[in-house]
C-alpha cells in the first residue's frame, strides 16, 4: 500500500498521460480519460483487472474465466468469448496491443499508470476500437537505486507477496525486476464432496533493461512471464427460473441428479473437475530516438504468447453428464509500430506512423460426455462416454497507417484531426474429429470447413474542437468514427448452415462528445463532465439462426445496431490538504436500436416464442448508473509517523446478465465497501508501512460475470460466477 504523505503539496496531483502519443497533463487532453497512478492502485489494493470496476466510470469488467474476460465501456463489449474476434475495448500493456482480453487477466504489479480512454480511439492506437482503450503502463527502470518488498495475509488462506528492485547497472544501463505471488483458498463450497472451489494460485515475474547512452537515444527492453493453476471459475445457480425450477427438477430427479440453490452464491454441486491452467508472457523492445528539430522517432517490436487450458464440469450437477467442456487456446502474436512525433512548440504538432499485427492460434474445443449424458439430457444413448473435439486455427494479419495533428489556431482555440486506414486479413480452418466412444456417435460426424478467409479495409477518423476559457477551464466537442474488424465464427456450422454463416462483418461506431475539464480553488478541486452519444452498426453479438424449419441455434453474428448515450463525471478535491475526496460516476442509456432476431428468455419461450425482438430493450451487461465515491486521509502524528485511512464505496444499478434480457437473469443493484487504514514511518533511510484492510467489508453477494442459461434439464435456470466474499487481512511493506 502506498498512502499519500501528510506533508505533500496541497494541490491535486498532476497526472501525465500519453493518450495522443506525447506526454501531456490529462486535464489538457480533449478526451474523456480516467487515469489512476500506480500509487493510487497500491493505496486502494487494486491487483486485478476486475477491481477497476470500482474506480472508473462506464466500465464493466466481467470475469467468467481468464479466457472469458469481458470488458465493456458504455455498454459496448460484453460479448460471449469468441477467438475469431477482438474485444470492442482495446487493452494495451506498455503500448503493446493484447490480442485477447484474457491476456490482461494478470496481476497489476509495479504499475506506473492505468488509464481508460472512453469512446472510439481508432486513430492513434494499434487496433481500431469502438468503445475505448484501457492503457496499462509499468514502471520503467530507474538510475536511482530502489527496492520494495510487500507481503499480505488474510482470511480464506489469502497470501500475497510482491517485490521490486531497480537501479543502475552502469552509467548508461539500468535494470528493474518485479515479482508477484497470490494464492487464496476457494470461497465456493461443493456440497457434493466438500471441496472448496473458486480459489486462486498465480505467480509472475517481469524483468526490464533501460539503455540510455545519450539524451538522444533510449532503448527499453521488457520481458514478463506469469502462470496460474487455480481451482477456478465454477458457476453457481443464480436463478431457478419460473415456478421454482419446475421445468427441470423433474428431469434431475429422473437422472438421480441434484443441483444446489444458494441465494448467498457460496455453494455449488459438481462432481468433476473445475480448474484452469494459464501460461503467458512476452517481450518488447521500445526504441526512442530524439532527432534534430525536436522530432522523435519511436519503434516498438513485441511478441506475446498466451496458453489457456480449462477443465470444467459443464453439467453443473452431481452426476457425470458432461464431465469436461471448454476451449483450450494456444495463442501467439507479433506486432511492430513505428511512429514519428513532431515538436510541440509550433502552431501545428502531429503524430504519424505505421503498424503491423500478426496473430496465430491453435485451439481445441473439447466436449467429453459421461455415463449420465443420456439420463440427464435426454440425448441418444451413444452420447454416453463419448468425446467430441473441434480444432480451429484462426490467423490475423493487420496493417495500418495513421496520422493525427493539432492546429493551435490561437492560444485558446485548437483543432485536432486524425485518420487511420486499417487493412485486415483473417483466415481459419475448422475441423471436427470423428467422435470417440464405445458406440459410434452419428450425430457428431467428422467435419472439415476447408480454408475460410475474410478481409476488411476500414477508415477511422477524428475531429475535435477545443477551447480554453481560462488556464484551468476548457471545453471540447468531438466527432469520431471507430471500427472493429470482422472475423470468423470459430465453430462448426449447425446442420443446414453453410460456411458463409461463419463470417462476421466489421462493427462500426460514430461517437459524439461534449465535455468540460476544469480545476478550481487554486488546483485543490477538479471537476470534469462530458456528454456522449454513440451509434453502433453491425454490432457483434449472439444471434439466433434457423438453419432448417423448426431448428434454432445460437451463433455469433451481426445483430443490428445499438445506441449508447449519457453523462460521465469525475470530481476530486483536496480540502483540507490532508483529506482527498474523489467521485467517478456515469449514467449510460444503452439499448438495441435494431435487434429483431434475438434469443428468447424463458418467459418468452413459455409463451411459445423461439425468436424474439429486443429492439428498444437494454443492452446486456450495461448498468445505467455507476457511482464510485471514496475518501482518503493522511496526517502526521507524534513519533514522526504518518497515519492514513481510505474508505471506498462502489455502486452500480441493476442490469441484464444474459443476452436474452431475462428478468430471471437480471443482476440486482449492489454496492461494495472497501476499507484501509495504516501507519507509515521511517527506519534509517528505509520506509516501512503497516496496514489493515477489508475488501467487500459488508460481505455483499454480487456477480463478477458468467451469467448464462442452459438447455436440457436446466432450461429456465441461470448460472453465474460469484464475486469474492469479504476478504480482510494485514499488509507490511518495506521500501529501501
N, C-alpha and C positions, 0 to 999 in steps of 0.2 A: 504494500500500500504506500502511496506517495502523496501525503497530505500537503496542502499549501502551508508555507511557513507563515507564522503570525506577523512577521515584520516585513513582508514583501510589500511592494508598492500598492497604493490604494486604488489604482486604476485596474480595469479589467484586462486580462491577459490578451495580448495581440496574437492571433493565430495566422500563420503564414501557410498558404495553400498553393498548389501548382495546377489549379483547375484549367488555366489557359497556358500550361506548359512553360510558365515562368513564375518565380516566387512573387506572390502578392499577398497583401493583407486580405483576409477573407471578406472584410467589410467593404473592400473596394471592388470586388468582383460581382458583376451584374448577373449572378446565377444563384438560385436558391441552394445554399450549401449549409449543411450542419457538419462541423468538424470537432472532433474530440482529440485532445492531445494524449500522448502516452501517459503522462502524469494523471490526467483525468480518468483514463481507463484503469490505472492501478488503484487510484483512490476509490473508485466505485467497485473494484473487484471484478471487472469485466474480463472474462477469459475466453468466451466462446462467441461465435457469430450471432447465435440466437439471443445472447444477452443484450445486443444492440437494440432490440425491440424496446427496451426500457429507457432509451436515451435519444431516440431520433424520431422526428415526426414523419408520418406517412409511410413508415417502414413496417413490413410484416414478414419476419423470417419464420418459416415453418420447417420443422425437422421431423421426418419420419425415420430416416436412417441417413448415414453420410451421403449415399448416392441420391436420395430423395430430399436433399436440402433445397428449399424453395425460397427465393427472395422476391418480394413484391414491393413496389413503390407506387403509392396512389392506387392500389388495387390491381396493378398490372404485374403479372409474373407468376401467380400461383397456379401453375400448370402441372399436370402429372409428369413425373420424370420420363424423359424420352432421350435416348442417347444420340438421336439424329438431329436434335435441335438445341440451340443455345437458349440461355435464360434471357428474359426481357430486361433484366438488370445485369449490367456487366460488372464483374468483380476483377479488380486489379491488385496484384501484390508486387510492390516495388516497380510499378509501371509495366508489369507483365500481365497480360490478359490471361485469366484462368478459364480454359475452355469448358469446364464442367463446374457447376456451383458446388459440387461435393469437394472440389479441390480447396475451397475456402473453409471446409469443415476441419479446422485445425486450431490449436490454441493460439491466442493472441498474446505472444510473449515478446518482450523487448520491442514494443511498437512505438514509433515516433508519432504517428497520427492515423486516424481513421476518419475519412470524410465521405459524406453522402451528397452527391450531386443529383438533384431531382429534375426530372424532365429529360427528353432525348438529348444525348451527348455524343451524337454520331460524328461530329465534325473533327474533333481532335483526338478522340480515344480510338484505340486499335481495333475495336469491333463496334459496329453500329448497335445502338441500343434504343429501345422505345420507351423505357421507363426511367432509366437513370444509371448512375455508376456508383459503386461502392469502392473507394480507393483506399488501400491499406499500404502504409509505408513503414518500414522497420528503421530502427536507429542505426546510423552508419558508424563505422569505426571512428575513434577519436584519438587525436595525438596527445590528449591529456589522459594519464592513467586513471582507470575507473574499474571498480568491481562491485558486484551486488550479489547477495545470496538471500533468498527468502524461502521460508517453509511455513506451511499451514496444516493444521489438523482440525477435524470436525467430526460431527456425528455421522452415522451410517458408514463408518470406516473411511471417511474422506481424508485424503492426504495429497498435498501438492508441494512440489519443490521446483524452484526455478532460479536461475542464476545467470550472470553476465560478467564477462571480463573483457576490457578493451584498453588499448594503449598502443604506443609506438613500438614498432619492430626495428626501425632505423629512422633516419631523418626524413625519408620520403615515403615510408610504408607503415601503415597502422593496421591492426587486426582487431576483430571482435568475435567473441564466442558466446553463444547463448544456449541454454538448455531448459527443458521443462519436463516434468513428470506429474501426471494426475491419475489418481485412482479413487474409486468410490464404490461401495457395495450397492447392489441393486435395491431399488425402493419400491418394486412391484413384487408382491408375494404370489407365487404359483401355488394355488390351493391344492393342485394335484399331488405334488411331491415336495412342497415347502421350499422350492428353490427361490432365490432372490434374483429377480430379473431387472433389466434396465440399469445395469451398472456401467462403470467407465474404467478404462485402463489404457492410457496413452502416454507416449513419451516422444520428445522431439529434440532436434539439435540444429542450430544454424551457425555457420561459420562465414566470416567475411574478411576481405582484404581491401584496403583503400590505398592506392598508389598515387602519390601526388608529387611528381618530380619537379614541378614548377607551378606557378599560378595559372599557367595557360593549359595545363593538362591534368585530368583526373580520371582514374580508372577504378571502378568499384566492382569487385567480384563477390557474388553471394552464392552460397550453397546451403541447402536445407534438406532434412530428412525427418519423417515422422511415421510412427507405427501406432496402430490401435488394434487391440484384441479385447473386445467388450462383449459381455453378455447383455446385448443391447436390443432396443427398438421393438420390444413386444407391445403389440396393441392391446388395449383393454376395451371391454364392451362399454360403449358410451351411451347408447340408447337402444332399448329393446324394440322400439317401433310401436305400431298400433296394438292395442289390446294386450299390453304387457308381453309382447313377443309371441302371441298365439300363432303367428304364421309359421314359426319354425320350431317351437318347442315340441310339438308332436313328432316331428321328424327326428329331433335329437333323441327323444325317448325311444323311438323305434330302433335307433342305432346304439342305444345304451351309452349315449354321449352326454356330456354336461358342459355348460358354459357358466360363468360366474358374473353376475351383475353387481358391481360395487360402485355406488354413487360417489365414493371418495377417490375413484380411479387408482386404488392401491392394490388391487388383486386381479388375477387373471387365471385362466385354466388352459394350460397347454401340456403336452406330454412329450414333445420332441424338442429339438434344439432351437435356440433363438440367440444368434450371435453374429458378429461381423468382424472381419479382419480387413484392415486397411494398411497399405504401404504407399507412401507418396513422398515425392521430393523433386528437387530440380536445382538448376543453377542459372545464373545470369551474369553477363558482363556488360556493364554500362560505362561507356567511354564518353567523356565530355571534353571538348577542346574549345578554348576561347580563341577566336580569330581576330584579326585586325579589324578595327572599326567598331568593336563592341558586339560582333556577331558570335554566336556559339553553335557548335555542331555536336549533336548527341547521337550515339548509336547504342541500341540495346539488343543484345543477342541472348536468347533464352531457350531453355529446354525444361520441360516438366513431364513427370510420369505419375500416374495415379492408378493404383490397383485396388480393387474392391471385391471381396468375396463374402457373400452372405450365406447364412444357414437359417431358414425360417420355417417354423411350424405354421403353415399358412391356413389351416382349417380353424385355428383358434378354439379348439375344443379338446376334450380329454381323450379322444381316440385318434388313431393314426389314419387319417383320410388323405391329407396332403402333408407329408412329413417334411418336405423341403420344397420351397418355391422362391426363386429370386434370381436376379441377374448379376452375374459376375462381370466386372469391367476391367479391361486391360487397356489403358489409355496413355498415349504419348503425344506430345505436341512440341513443335518448334516455332519460334517467332523471331522476326527481325524488324526493328523500327529504326529509321534514320530521320532525324528532323533538324531543321535549321531555324534558329531563333534570332530575330533581328534585335538590335539595341533598342532600349525603351525610352530614349531621350529625344526622339524625333516626333514629328507630327503624326507619323504612322508607324506602328510596330506590328510585326507579323510573325507567324509561325507557319512553316511548310514542311512537308515530309512525305515519306512513302512507308508502307507497312506490308509485311507478309506473315501469314499464319498457316501452319500445317498441323493437322491432327489426324491420328490414325487410332482406331480402336479394334480390339478383338474381344467380342462379348459373347457370353453364353447365358441363355435363359433356361434354367432347369426347373422342371416340374416333376417331382417324384411322388407318386401316389402310394398310399399304404394299403393295408389289408381291409380298411374300413371305408374305402372310397365308394364302393357300391352301396353299402348300407346307409352312409351319411348323405351322399349327394344324389343318390338315385341314378348313378352312371351305369353304363353296361358293365357287367361283371369283369370283362377283360381289362378294365382300368385298374383293378386291384393289383398292387405291387408292380405297376408299370412305371416307366420313366420316359419323358419326352424332353429332348434337348434342341433348342433353337440357337443357331450361331448367326451372328451378324458382324459385318466388317465395315463400319462407316469410316469414310475418309473425307477430309475437308482441305481444300486449298483456297485461301483468301488473299486477295491483292487489293491494295488501296493506295490512293494518293489524296492528300488533303492540304488545305491552306486556310488560314484564318488571319484576319487583320483587324486592328483597332485604329480608327481615324479619330484623332483628338481635334475635333473641329474648333473648339475653344477650350479654355481652361475648365469650363463647366460641362460642355457637351461632347460626347463621344459616340461613335457609331461602330459597332462590331459586325462584320460579315464573315461567313465561313462556308466552305463547301467541301464535300468529300465524295469521291467516286469509289465504290467498292464492288469488285467482281468476285463472286464465289462459285466454286465448283464443288459439288458434293457427289460422292458415289458410294455404293454399298453393294453387298451381296448377302442374301438371307438364305439360310439353309436349315431345314429341319431333318434331324437324323430319323431313321426308321425307329419306331418305338421299341423300348427294351421291356421285357417282362415275360412271365411264364406263358402267356397266351398272346397271340398277335393282336394288337390294338388297331383295328381297321379304321377307327375314327381319326387317327393321327398319322397319316401316311408320310413317307419321306417327301420332302419338298425342296426345290431349288428355284430361286427367283431369277437366276441369271443376273447379268450386270444391270444395276439401277443407277441412274445418273440424273442430276438436276443442276442447272446453272442459273445464277441471278446476277443482274447488274443493277445497283441502286445508287441513287444520288441523295445525299443528306445535305441539309443546309441550315443556316442560322443567320438571323438579322436581329440585332439588339441595339436599342437606343437608350443611352444612359445620361442622366442629367444631375449634376451636383448643385443642390440648392445652397449648401454650405459645406464646410470641411468635413463635418460628421453627419451629413444628411444628403442622401441621393436616392433617386428613383430610376427604375428601368422598366422597359417594356420590350418584349421579345417574341419572335415567332420562329419556331424551329421545326424541322422535319427529321425524323429518325426512322430507321428500318431495321428489322431483324430478319436475317436471311431465311429462306425456305429450307426445306430439308426432306428427309426420307423417314417414314414411319418404320422403325426397325422391328417389325413383327410380320408374321406370316399372314397374308390376307385371308379373311374368312371365306368359306366357300361361296362362290358367286361373285366375289370381288376380284377385279383384275389388278395387275401390278400398279396400274395408274392410281389406285386408291392409296398407295404408299406415299405419294408425293404431297407435300405441304407447301403452300405458297408463302412468299415473304409477308411479314407483318409490318405495317407502316403506321406511323403516328404523326399527327400535326398537333403541335403544342403551342399554347399562348400563355405568356406570363406577364404579370404586372406586379412589381414589388417595390418596397421601400426598405432601405437599410439605414440605421441611424444610431448614433451614440449621443448620450445626454449626460448632464451633470459632471462635466469635466472627465468624460470617459469612465464614469463609475456605473453607467447604466447603458445597456444595449437593447434595442427593440427593432426586430426585423419582421416584416409581414409581407406575404405575397399571395396573390390570387393566381389560380391556374385553371386551364381548360384544355383537355387533351381528347382528341378523337382518334381512335384506332380502327383501322380497317384490316380485314383478313386476320383477325385475332386467332392465335393458335391455341387450341384447347380441345378437350374431349367432346366428341360428337357422336350421335347415333347414326349408323348406316343400316340400310335394309338391302342386303345382297340378293336375297330371294324373298318372295312374298311370305310374310309371317315370321321371318328370321331377322333379328336385330342384333347388331354387335357394336361395341364401342371402339372408335379409332381416334387417333389424334389428327385433327384436321383444322381447317379454317372455318370457324363457326359463324363469322359475320363481323359485327362491329361493336365497339364499346365506347362509352363516353365517361370520362372521369373529370370531375371539377370540384373546386373547393378552395380552402384558405389554409395557410400554414403560418405559424408564428413561432418566433424564438425571442425570449426575454431573459436578460441576465442583469443582475445588479450587485454592487459591492458597497452596500450602505448598511452599517459602517464597514470599514475596510477589512475587518476580521470575519465578516459574515457574507457569504455568497448565496444568492438565490438564483435559481435557473428554472426556466419553463420552456419546454418544446411541446407544441400542440398542433393538431390538424383536424380539419373537417373535410371529409372526402366523400362525395356522392358518386360512386362508381356503379354503373348499370349497363346492361346489354341494350344497345340501340337496335340490334338485329341478331336474334338467335332463335330461329324458328324450328330447329330440328334438334332440340336439347334432350338429354336423358331425363326420364320422368322420375320424380320422387316416389316413395312408397305410397304417399297419399294419392297421387295422380294414378299410379298403377292400379290401386284398388278400385278406381273408377273405370278401369278398362282401357286406359291410355297406354300406348307403347312409346310414342314420342310426344314431346311437349314443347310449347313455345315459352321461352324465358325472356322474350323481348320486353324491355321495361323493368326487368327484375334486377336485384343487386348482384354484383359480381361475386363469385365465390372468394372467400378469404380476405374480404375488404371491410374492416370495421369503419364505420362512418366517423367515429370520434376517437382520437388518441390524445392523451394528456400525460405528460411526464414532468411533474414538478419535483424539485429537490432543493435542499438547503444544506450548506456545509459551513462549519465554523472552525476557526483555528486561532488560538490565543496563547501567548506566553504565560507561564505560571512560575512561581518560585522554584529555584533549583535549576535554572537555565533549561527548562523543559518547555515543550510545545504540546498543548493538549488540542485535540481536534475531534470532530464528530461529523457524521454525514447521515442524512435521512432522505430516502428517495421513495416516491410513490409513482407507479406506472399503471395507468388505467386505459383500457380500451373497451369500446362498446361491443355489443354482440355482432356476430357475423355468421354467414352460412359456411359450414365446414366441408360441404361436398358439392360437386358441380351440378347436382340436381336441385339445389336450393330447397332441400327438405327441411321442414320445421323440426323433424326429429334429430337432424344433424346440425341444428343451429348451436353455435358456441356461445354460451352466455357471457355477458359482460363480466370482466374481472379486473381487479387491481392488485398489484404486488407491492409489498413494503420491504425495502432493504435498509438495514441499519449498520453503522460502523462507528467505532469510537476507539481512540488510542492515545498514546503518548509517544513523543519523539524527542530524542536528546542526542548529546554528543559524548563520545568516549575517545579522548585524544583527537586525532584527525579523522576519526570514523564517526558515522552516524548510525544510531540504532532506532528501531521503530517497533513498537508492540501494539497490537490492535485486537479487539474483539469484534465479531461481526455476526450478522444473521441475514441470510438471503431468504426471501419469501417468509419473512418473520412471522406473519399471521397464519402460515401454513395453508395458503389458499389452494384449492383444487382448480387446475386450469389445464389448457391444451397447448402443446407445442406443435402439433401437426399430426398428419397421418390419418385424419378423419376419412373414413371410407365406408362404402356399403358393399355388401357381398351378395351373390346369388346363392341358389341352392337353399339349404336349411336355414341360413342366416339372412335370407331375403327379408328386408324390412328392418334389419338391425344395422347399427352403425358402430364403427370402431375408431379408436384414436390412440395416439401416443401421448401419455400424460406428461405434464410438466413436473419437474422435480419438486418434492415437498420441501418443507423448511430444512435449511442447512445452516448450522451455526458452528462457530469454532473460533480459533485464535491464530494469529499470524505473527511471526517475528521476522524482521528484515534488517540486514546489515549492509551498509554502503561504505566502501573504502576509497 
